[in-house]
């Protein structure tokens, strides 16, 4: 009896000790789990899948484009004046960094234009003596806040000489409001008067200056900014411009292209449908602008940039415009003619800082996947969204993102998907410098490192079909190897971009851990990769961007 009672008395104690141990174990597990999820070294797995059978789009070889604007120093937004001397009228063309920054692209498309282009007159040197050429003067009663300005032909000469030396391809935005009046409803009335534009064009040809394209107007489509022009009238004006280009460049083997309207596609896509339909033989490029992050004063810009769902929303404009062009049956192609992300000059330390490369590169990849041929970034220099610092001309992080894209990413776009986490954005193209492929990976996660396996379908015979993530306990599997080569000896090139000190608001960027900065002569630094065995996963650290060039993978789309 004593023994039985003792055994009975022990059971509750054993049960309570077991429960306590279970509780302690649960607490320890929760503690460790919380530490892992907050640890910047936390690692997750993902896989990028690339279909190499055929391209889904094709970009221009000089896909990267940047803008120069007309804004004078007293253009201010939200109490901040961010333009300095970056205008077409006062930009220091003798700056060495500016010259080398453009030369590094060989070539860089540069679109000259912006809001004030529709208030610019061009000095006519045929009149002797030439009339005075007044500059923009701030006037709050005027449309766009400035009175009419003038482009002196001496400045036009200097700009063209500079662009020729720098190797730029110039697109010039013409004043589309010339000859029109503003009606009671705020819309522009009447046909375009091309006489002043014709004077500029003839002067340009007589001087031997090369212009890649002439674009009519800035943000006057649809509802317009400041005013608007009806689609049928705009189309008629583009036909007039095309006829003028054809006549003035008669006998030229290569003539400038005609672009327009340089406006916003949404919220009135019907305007673009009519415009494209009525310019079948006159319009080579339909241009539209993107500022989908809202005003520069918004305090939530970074939240939007790091939100995959918000970024996904940008695809609607591209897909809808692509559909209009396909249905039109014309040869007209789409460009993004201006994109600064956040309107009213951007936001300092956001749209000119490292974090903006997430938005910018995602836009480049997304636009290309919908067959956009060229993407013009607002700006090359000026405002708070320049590729170059407005005051010092030093390259901002997005400059190096753009340059890497230009050098590594080829014309043919490949269908690409990613699984494992929604925080990775992935795009792939045929490589520019080999018969292989180039992959762009963007990690929007600030805590997780992602080990990315690469899977490529429709690889040509005798090439690697699949590359799978591996670690010390598992060997990579693949179905084909290149002839006379060991898989373990093959390497790929990786370019890892990170912010200095991990600060998303930094205007300094590191490539593979090394600071990128121009030298005393203004020369852009070399962009050198690291070499990694193809058998290894791509390691994408938190808040980083990786360009991956894999020359050994050959697919039908890239042949």
N, C-alpha and C positions, 0 to 999 in steps of 0.2 A: 504494500500500500504506500509505504513511504517513497519507494522508487517511482511508482506511477505518479504520485502527486508532484514529485520533483521534476519529472519529465514534462508534466503539464505546465508547471510554473516557468520552465525554460522557454517554451514555444513563443509566448508573447515577446520575450526579450529578443529572440532570434529574428522574429518577424519585424520588430521595430528597428533592429540594427540593419536588416536588409533594406528596409524602406528608406532608412537614412542614407545608406550607401547609394541606392538608386537615385535619390534626390540630389546627393552630391555629384553623382555622375552626370545627371541631367544639367545641373548648374555649370559644371565644368565644360560640358559640350556646348552649351549656349554661350559661355564666355569665349571659348576657342572659336566658335563660329562667328561671333561678333568681331573678334580680332582679325579673323581671316578676311571678312568682308570689308573691313576698314583699312586693311593693310594694303599699301600701294603695290606690293609685290604679289597680290592675289592674282592667280592665273586661271583663265578659262580657255576652253578649246573652241575652235570654229573651223569652218571649211568654206573656201571660196570655190565655186563651180563655174567653169568657163566653157562655153560651147564654141568650138573653133570651126564649125562646118561652114559658116558664111557670116559676113559682116552684117550688122543691123543698122549701120550708118557709116557715113564717110565724111570726115572733116577736111578742111583745107590744110595744106601742109604748114601754112602760117596761121593756124587756128587762133593763136594768142594775139590779142589786139588790145591797145590801151588808148585812152582819150586825152586830149588837151582841150581846155575850156577857155571861155572868154571872160570869166568873172574877174573884176578888178579887186584891188586890195580891200575896199570897203564893202564887199559882199559879206554880210554877217548873218548868222543864224543862232537864235537862242542866246544872244549876247556875246557870241564868239565869232571872231573874224579869222577864218582858217585858210584863206587863199593866198595871202602874201603876194609875191611877185611870180605867180605861176601861170598867168594869163598868156594867151598867144601873143598879146601885145607887149608884154614886159618880161617874159621868161628869159633868164640869162642863158643865151645860146652858147656862151663860151665856157660853161661849166664842164669840166672834164668828166665828172661822174655821169652827168646826163648823156654825154656823147657815148661813153663806154657802156652805159646801161642799155642803150638802144642797140649799139653794135653787137652786144653779146647774143642777140637773137638772130641776126643775119638771115632773114629780115624780121622786123617788127611792124605790123600794121598799126598805124596811128590815125585815129579818127579825130578830125579837128571840128569841134562844134559844141553845142550845148544850148541852154535856154536863150542866151543873148544872141545867138547866131541869126535869129529872126528879127533882130534890130540892128544888124550890121550893114553898112553900105561900103562898097569897095571904091577906093579912090580911082577916078578915071583920068589917067595921064594923057588921054587924047585931047582933053581940054587944056589949053594953054592960056595963062598959067593954070596949073591944077588947082581945083577948089580946096579950101582948107579942110583938113581931116581931123575932126574933133573926136576926143576920146569919150568913153562912157562916163556919165555924170549921174550920181545918185539922185533920184527924184521919186519920192513915194507916190506921186500922183500918176506916174507912168506905169504901163504894163511891165511886169517883172522888176519894178523898182528902180529902173535906170532909163535915162534918155538914150536916144539913138547914138551909136558909136560908129567909128570908121576904121577901115583897114588901110593903112598907107601902103603903097606899092613898094616902098623901100623896105618895109617890114616883111611884106610878102616875099621879096627877093631874099632877105636874110633867112627866113624860115625855110624856103626851098633849098637854098644852098646848104643849110644845116642838115636837113632831112636827107639830101643826096649823100652828104659825107657820112652820115650815120647809117645809111642803108635802110631807111624807113620806107614803107609803102603808105602813101597818104590818101586818106579819104576826106574830102572837104565837104562840110555841111553848108548848103546855100540858104540864103534868106528866103523863106517861102511866103512871107507876108508882104513882100514887095508888090505894090500896086493895089493892095486890098484895103478895104475899110472894115471897121468893126461895127456890126449891126447892133440894134437895140437889145437883142437877146444875147449879146456877147460873142456871137459867132462871126468869123471872118467872111466877108462878102466880096464876090468878084473873082476874076481870073488872076493868076500870077503874072506879074510883069517881069519878063526875063532879061530886060535890056541891061541892067547893071551886072547881072550874072554873066551875060554874054561878053561884056567888056572885060570882066575878070578872066574868063575862060580864054579869050583871044590873047590877052596879055600873057597868060601862062604858057600857051602854045608858042607864041612868038619868042618867048624867053627860053624855050626848050626845057621847061620844067615838066617832070612826069607826075601825073596824078592818077592814082589807081582807080579812084571812083569819085563821082559827084553825087551827094545825097541831098534830097530836097526836104528841108524843114526839120523841126525838132519839137516833138510832143504836141503836135497839132491834130492828131488823129482822134477818132472817137469823141469823147467829152473834152479832150484837150487840156492843156495847162495854160491858163491865161485866156486862151481863145481856141477855136477849133475850125476845121475846114471839112465840109461834107465830102464823103468818099468819092462821089462821082466827079466833083470839081477837082479834088486832089489827083485823081487818076488822069484827068485831062491835062493837068499841069505837068505830070510826070511824062506824058506823051510829048508835050512841048519840050521838056528838058532832053528827052532822048533824041528828038529831031535836031535839037541844037548841038548836042554832042556829036551826032552823026555828021552834021554839016561842017562843024569847026575842025573835027578830026578826020575829015575826008582824006583818003590816001594813006592814013596810018594803018599799019598792019595790025596793031593792037590798040584798041580804043578803050577809054575808061568805062567802067561799069556804072550803071545808074541804080541808085538805092533810094529807099523811102519806106515808110514815112518817118521812121525814128520816133515812134510813139508807144503808148501802152496798149497791149493786146486786150487786157481785161479792163473794165467789165463789159466791153462792147465788141465781141468777136465778129458780129455781123458787119461792122465797118470794114474789117480786114477782108472778109469774104468778098464784099463788093469791090473793094480797092484792087485786090489781086485779079478778080475776074475781068476788070476793065483795063488792065495793063498787061495783056498777055505777051506782047512783043516789045514792050518798052521798059519793063522793070526786070532787072537781073537779080536784084536782092531785095527782099522785104526785111526791114529792120525793126526791131522792137526793143523796149527798155525794161529793165527789171530792178525794182526797189521793193522787194517783197518782205523785207524785215520791218517796214514802217519808218516813222520819222527818226532822225538821228538822236533826238532828245529822249527816246524811249529808254527807260532804265532796265528793260528786260531783254535787250538785244542778245546778250550772251545766252540766256535761257533758251531763246528761240534757236540760236545757232547750234546748241548742243542737244536739241530735241529732234530725234529722227523723224517723228511724225510731222513736225513743222517743215522740215527739209523736204519730205516727200510731197508736200503740198505744191511745191514748185513745179512738179511735173505736168500739172494740168495745162499750163500755158503752152509748154513745148508740144505736148501731144495734140492739143487743139489746133495749133498753127500748122503742125505737120499734116494733120488731116485736111485742113483747108487747101494746102499746097498740093497734096496728092489728088484731091478731088478736082482741082482747077485744071489739071492737064497741061499746065505750063511748065517751063523750065526754071521758073523763079525759085530761088533757094532762100533759106532763112539765116539771118545773122542776129545775134544779140548786139545791137549797136551801141548800147550803153548800160552798164550795170554797176551800181555802187552799193547795192544792198539796202542801205538806209538813206532815205532822201534828206534833203537840206544839209548837204555837205558831210554826212556821216557822223561818227561819234569818236572823239579822240580816245585813244588807247583801247578801242574796240575794233573799228573798221580799218585801222592802220596798225593793228597789233597781231600777234601770233594767232589768237583765237579766230581771226577772220579767215585764215587759210582753210579752216574746216568748211565754212560756208562757200568760199571761193572755189576750192577744188571740187567740192560736191556739185556746185553749179556747172563747172566745166565738164565733169563726167556725165551729169544728167543731160545737159544741153547736147553733148555729142551723141548720146544714145538715142536722141530724137532727131538726128540728122542735121543739127545746126552746124553750119559750115565755119563760122567765125564767132568769137566771143570777145567783145570789147569791154575792158574793165575801165570804169570811172574811178580814178584817173591814173594817167602815168605819173603826174605830179599835180598837186592842188587839192584843197579841201582836206578833210580828215579821212579820206579813203584812197590816198595815192599809193602807188607801188613804190614811189620814192618820197622821202621826207620833204615836206614843202619848204622848210627852212634850210636844211643841210644837204639835201639831195641824196642822203644816204639811203640805200635800199631798205625798205620795210620787209618783214617776213614774206608777204605775198609776192614780192618781186622774185624771190628765190623759188617759191612754189610755181610761179608762172614759167620761169626759166627752165626748171626741171621738166615740167610738162612739155615745153617746146622742144627740148632736146631728146626726150625719151619716148614720148607718146606719138605713135604713128597715126596714119589717116584712118585705117579701118577699125571700126568699133566692134567689140565682141560682146555677145550676150553674157552677162555676169550676174551671179546671185551669191548670197552669203547666208550661211546658217550657223547657229550657235549663240549669237547675241545680236540684238537690234542696234547696238552701239557702234558696230563696224559698218562703214560705207565702203563699198568695193566697186571698182570700175577697171576694165581691161581693154586694151587695144593691141593691134599688131605693133611690134616695136618699130621705132624710127631708125635705129642704128643697126638692126640685124633682121634676120628672118624669123626671130622669135616673138615673144609677147612681152608687153609691159603691163604691170598690175599696179593700181593705186589703192592703198588701204588707209582709211581715216578712222582713228579710234576716238570716239566722242566720250569715252568713259575715263573718268579721272582716277579710278581706283584699280581697274582690272587690266592686267597684261593679257593679251590674246595670242595664243599659239595657233597660227593659221595654217591648215593643210590646204594644198592646192590640187584641185581635180580638174583636168582638162579632157574634154571629150573630142572625138573626131581628129585625133592626132594622126599625122601622115605616117606611112610605113617607116619602120626603123627609127621612130622617135618615141620618146617617153609618153605614155598615155595618161598615167596618173601619178601624182606625187602625193603621198599620204604622210601625215604627221607621224613622227616616230619619237621614242625616247629610249632609255637604256634597257627597257624590258621588251621592246617591240621593234621589229625590223620593218623598214619601209617596203611596201609591195608595189610592184609596177609590172606592166605587161610587156613593154618593149624598151630596149636600150639602143642608143645610137651605135652604129657599128664602130668597132675598133676603139671603144672607149669604155672605161669603167664608170659605172654610175657614181661611185663614191668620189671619183676624181673630178666630176663635173661641178661647176659652181654657177651661181647667179650673182648679179650685182644688186646691192640694196643701198638705198639712200633714206636714212632716217632723219626726219625733221622734228626737233623739239624746241620748246621755248627755253630761254635762258632762265635758270633757277626754277624751272617748272611754272613760271608765271605766265598765265594766258594773256595778260595785258602787256607783256614785254614786246618791245619793238626790235628785239634782237633774237636771232634764231641760230640754232646749232645744227650742223649737218654731221651725223654720225659722231656726235659729241664734241665737234670742233666749231668754234665761233666763226660765223661768216661775216667778213667785213672787207670793205674796199681798202686798197693800199693808198699811199700818199699820192700816187699818180692817178687815182680814181679808177683803177682797173678792178673789174669784178673778179672775185676769187674763184679759183677752180672748184668745180663741184665733183668731188671724188667719191666713189662708192666703196663699200666694204664688200668682200667676196665671201659668200656663204655656200656650203655644200648644198646641192639641190635636194639631197635626201633629208635635210633639216626643215622643220616648220619655220614659217616667217614669224618672228617675234615682234608683235606690235605693242609697245609699252603704253601706259596711260597717257591720254592727251597727246598723241603723236601721229605723225603721217609717215607712211613708208611708200616709196616708189621702188618697185621690184622689176628688174629687167632679167628675163630668163631667155637667153639666146638659143638654148638647146631644145626648146619646145617649138615644133613647126606644125602649123595647122593649115587646112585648105584656104581659110579666109585670108591668110597672110602670104600666100604664094602668088 
